[in-house]
């Protein structure tokens, strides 16, 4: 290593890198300081020292928070790679320690969080009480991006039809089935099953445009040649059900989510006679074998939970 390279490595402080990544993820020095339990002035000083070490501005500071400069974008990518490597090293070394301690960062989409993760993570937490799980809800594309960039160790989401790029791996987690939800007494509610082309004759209450259900509906409507009359976009599944209960349209919902929302109105669920109504949620990681030991334990637990759930359904 050249002397200049050694000097640069000594000027870079790992704690400052961690704080820099936190500020980038949250878009605010104050929010990052709160999350990391450190004074905002100390975070600001660390960032200034980091900019001095690399001899360039990394952040644009404004009244609403911060934004990355081009140099900051580059450093964020490399900082995540460095921190990911350190976590991998810590995970491998922790296998030699007594007991299992650690921190798993997970991003998941709404369907996984509403339908399956409360029970699955609850069981894991009772068995591994010393493992902290940091779970965030995001749309499926954002989940994949977070795992790809190293902002999350694990992701659970719907995988695009054209698959993943070669930098990500995936494994099965759970599956669900989309059903049509209507108010009781709706003309479609008496049918045993319905094709989506029939649904398009009615106003639809949907989720925000980036959700996997919304994208699935848009693609299916395009194939039929009929317009998608989505008059309302709800921010959550419970709001969607309340809108449907009050006669504002019909909507699609995962079957287990509908079971959990039964108390939110007088609603009916009709089988959707479409092959794309069967959906699969998948675990996603950059490299499952390279995950820290705590993350690998969680992957194993979630895989077992999937198998046990399948066995219970066929029993």
C-alpha positions in Angstrom: 0.0 0.0 0.0 1.3 3.4 -0.9 2.0 6.0 1.8 -0.8 8.2 0.5 -3.2 5.3 0.6 -2.2 4.4 4.2 -2.6 8.1 5.2 -6.1 8.1 3.7 -7.1 4.9 5.5 -6.0 6.4 8.8 -8.0 9.6 8.2 -11.3 7.7 7.7 -13.0 6.9 11.0 -15.5 4.0 11.0 -17.9 5.7 13.4 -18.0 8.7 11.2 -18.8 6.4 8.2 -21.7 4.8 10.2 -23.1 8.2 11.1 -22.7 9.4 7.5 -24.7 6.5 6.3 -27.4 7.1 8.9 -27.7 10.8 7.9 -28.0 9.8 4.2 -30.7 7.2 5.0 -32.8 9.5 7.2 -32.1 12.8 5.3 -31.5 14.7 8.5 -28.6 15.2 10.9 -31.1 15.5 13.8 -33.0 12.3 13.0 -29.7 10.4 12.6 -28.5 11.8 15.9 -31.7 10.6 17.6 -31.5 7.2 16.1 -27.8 6.7 17.0 -28.2 8.2 20.5 -25.7 11.0 20.0 -25.8 14.8 20.1 -26.6 16.4 16.8 -23.6 18.7 17.2 -21.4 15.7 17.5 -22.8 14.2 14.3 -22.2 17.5 12.5 -18.6 17.6 13.7 -18.0 14.1 12.6 -19.4 14.9 9.1 -17.2 18.0 8.9 -14.2 16.0 9.9 -15.1 13.4 7.2 -15.4 16.1 4.5 -12.0 17.4 5.6 -10.5 14.0 5.4 -11.7 13.4 1.8 -11.1 17.1 1.0 -14.5 17.6 -0.7 -18.1 18.4 0.2 -20.3 15.4 0.8 -23.6 17.0 1.7 -25.7 19.9 0.7 -27.1 21.3 3.9 -30.5 23.2 3.8 -33.3 24.1 6.2 -35.2 20.8 5.6 -32.2 18.5 6.1 -29.4 17.4 3.8 -28.9 16.1 0.3 -25.9 14.2 -1.2 -23.3 15.8 -3.5 -22.0 13.7 -6.3 -19.0 12.9 -4.1 -21.4 12.0 -1.3 -23.2 9.5 -3.5 -19.9 7.8 -4.3 -18.9 7.7 -0.6 -22.3 6.3 0.4 -21.9 3.4 -1.9 -18.3 2.6 -0.7 -19.2 3.2 3.0 -22.1 0.6 2.8 -19.7 -1.9 1.2 -17.1 -1.3 4.0 -19.7 -1.6 6.7 -21.3 -4.7 5.1 -17.8 -6.3 5.1 -17.3 -5.5 8.8 -20.7 -7.0 9.7 -19.8 -10.1 7.7 -16.5 -10.3 9.7 -18.3 -9.8 13.0 -20.9 -12.4 12.1 -18.2 -15.0 11.3 -16.3 -14.2 14.5 -19.4 -14.3 16.6 -19.8 -18.0 15.8 -16.9 -18.6 18.2 -18.5 -16.7 21.1 -20.9 -18.2 23.6 -24.5 -17.4 22.8 -25.9 -15.5 19.8 -26.1 -11.7 19.9 -26.5 -9.4 17.0 -28.6 -7.0 14.9 -30.5 -7.9 11.7 -31.7 -5.1 9.4 -34.7 -6.2 7.4 -36.9 -4.4 4.9 -40.2 -6.0 3.8 -43.3 -5.1 1.8 -46.7 -4.4 3.3 -48.1 -7.9 2.4 -45.4 -9.7 4.3 -45.6 -7.4 7.3 -49.4 -7.6 7.6 -49.9 -11.3 6.9 -46.9 -13.2 8.2 -44.1 -11.4 9.9 -45.7 -10.5 13.3 -46.1 -14.2 14.2 -42.9 -15.4 12.5 -40.7 -12.6 14.1 -42.5 -13.0 17.4 -41.5 -16.7 17.6 -37.9 -15.9 16.6 -37.6 -13.2 19.2 -38.8 -15.5 22.0 -36.1 -18.0 21.0 -33.3 -15.5 20.3 -34.1 -12.7 22.8 -30.6 -11.1 22.4 -31.0 -10.5 18.6 -32.4 -7.1 17.7 -34.4 -7.0 14.5 -34.7 -3.6 12.7 -37.7 -4.0 10.4 -38.8 -1.3 7.9 -41.8 -1.3 5.6 -41.1 -0.4 1.9 -42.5 -1.1 -1.5 -41.0 -4.2 -3.2 -38.7 -2.2 -5.6 -37.3 -0.2 -2.6 -36.8 -3.4 -0.7 -34.7 -4.9 -3.5 -32.7 -1.6 -3.8 -32.0 -1.5 0.0 -30.6 -5.1 -0.1 -28.6 -4.4 -3.2 -27.0 -1.3 -1.7 -26.3 -2.9 1.7 -28.8 -0.8 3.6 -30.6 -4.0 4.6 -29.3 -7.5 5.3 -32.5 -9.2 4.3 -35.5 -8.3 2.3 -39.0 -9.9 1.9 -40.9 -8.8 -1.2 -42.4 -9.8 -4.5 -39.7 -10.5 -7.1 -40.1 -9.0 -10.6 -41.3 -11.3 -13.3 -38.0 -10.9 -15.2 -36.1 -12.1 -12.0 -33.3 -10.5 -10.1 -30.0 -9.2 -11.2 -26.9 -11.3 -10.6 -26.0 -9.4 -7.5 -29.0 -10.7 -5.5 -30.1 -14.1 -4.3 -33.6 -15.2 -3.3 -35.4 -18.0 -1.5 -39.1 -18.8 -1.1 -40.8 -17.4 2.0 -44.6 -17.5 1.8 -47.4 -17.4 -0.8 -50.8 -15.7 -0.8 -53.7 -15.4 -3.1 -55.4 -12.1 -4.2 -59.2 -12.1 -3.7 -61.8 -9.5 -4.8 -63.3 -7.7 -1.9 -66.7 -6.1 -2.2 -69.4 -4.8 0.1 -71.9 -7.4 1.2 -74.8 -7.3 -1.2 -72.7 -6.1 -4.2 -73.8 -7.6 -7.5 -70.5 -9.5 -7.7 -70.6 -10.8 -4.1 -72.9 -13.7 -4.9 -70.4 -15.3 -7.4 -68.1 -18.2 -6.4 -65.4 -16.7 -8.6 -64.8 -13.9 -10.9 -62.6 -12.9 -13.8 -60.7 -9.7 -13.6 -62.3 -8.4 -16.8 -65.6 -8.4 -15.0 -64.1 -6.4 -12.1 -63.0 -3.7 -14.5 -66.7 -2.8 -15.0 -66.7 -1.3 -11.5 -64.9 1.5 -9.7 -61.8 0.2 -7.9 -60.3 1.2 -4.6 -56.5 0.5 -4.8 -53.3 1.0 -3.0 -50.7 3.6 -4.0 -49.3 3.3 -7.5 -46.0 1.8 -6.5 -47.5 -1.2 -4.7 -47.2 -4.7 -6.2 -51.0 -5.1 -6.2 -51.5 -1.8 -8.0 -48.9 -2.7 -10.6 -50.4 -6.2 -11.0 -53.9 -4.7 -11.6 -52.5 -2.2 -14.1 -50.8 -4.9 -16.1 -53.8 -7.2 -16.1 -56.1 -4.3 -17.2 -53.8 -3.5 -20.1 -54.0 -7.1 -21.2 -57.8 -7.0 -21.3 -57.9 -3.7 -23.2 -60.3 -2.2 -20.6 -59.5 0.9 -18.5 -58.7 0.6 -14.8 -61.3 2.8 -13.1 -59.2 3.3 -9.9 -60.9 6.3 -8.3 -59.3 6.1 -4.9 -55.8 5.1 -3.7 -55.7 4.1 -0.1 -52.5 4.3 2.0 -53.1 1.1 4.0 -55.1 -2.1 3.8 -57.4 -1.2 6.6 -58.3 2.1 4.9 -58.9 0.3 1.7 -61.4 -2.0 3.4 -63.2 0.9 5.0 -63.5 2.6 1.7 -65.0 -0.5 0.1 -67.4 -1.0 3.1 -68.7 2.5 2.4 -69.5 1.8 -1.2 -66.7 3.6 -2.9 -65.6 0.7 -5.1 -64.2 -2.9 -5.0 -60.6 -3.9 -4.5 -58.0 -6.6 -4.5 -56.5 -7.9 -1.2 -54.3 -10.9 -0.2 -56.5 -13.6 1.3 -54.9 -13.8 4.7 -54.9 -10.0 5.0 -58.7 -10.1 4.3 -59.1 -12.6 7.1 -57.3 -10.2 9.5 -59.4 -7.2 8.4 -62.8 -8.9 8.9 -63.8 -6.5 11.7 -63.4 -3.4 9.5 -66.8 -3.7 7.7 -69.4 -5.9 6.1 -67.3 -7.3 3.3 -67.3 -10.3 1.0 -64.3 -12.0 -0.6 -64.6 -13.7 -4.0 -62.1 -16.0 -5.6 -60.2 -14.3 -8.4 -60.1 -16.7 -11.4 -56.7 -15.5 -12.7 -53.3 -17.3 -12.6 -51.6 -14.1 -11.5 -53.7 -14.0 -8.3 -51.3 -16.6 -6.9 -48.3 -14.7 -5.6 -45.0 -15.6 -3.9 -43.1 -13.6 -1.4 -39.4 -14.3 -1.3 -36.5 -13.7 1.0 -33.7 -11.7 -0.7 -30.1 -11.2 0.2 -26.9 -10.3 -1.5 -25.3 -13.6 -0.4 -27.1 -15.9 2.0 -23.9 -17.8 2.9 -22.1 -14.6 3.7 -24.7 -13.2 6.1 -23.8 -12.7 9.7 -24.7 -15.7 11.9 -27.7 -13.9 13.4 -29.2 -13.1 10.0 -28.6 -16.7 8.9 -30.5 -17.9 12.0 -33.4 -15.7 11.0 -33.4 -17.0 7.4 -33.4 -20.5 8.7 -36.3 -19.7 11.1 -38.4 -18.1 8.4 -37.7 -21.0 6.0 -38.9 -23.4 8.7 -42.0 -21.2 9.4 -42.9 -21.5 5.7 -42.6 -25.3 5.8 -44.7 -25.5 9.0 -47.4 -23.3 7.6 -47.6 -25.4 4.4 -47.9 -28.6 6.5 -50.7 -27.0 8.6 -52.7 -26.1 5.5 -52.5 -29.6 4.1 -53.2 -31.4 7.4 
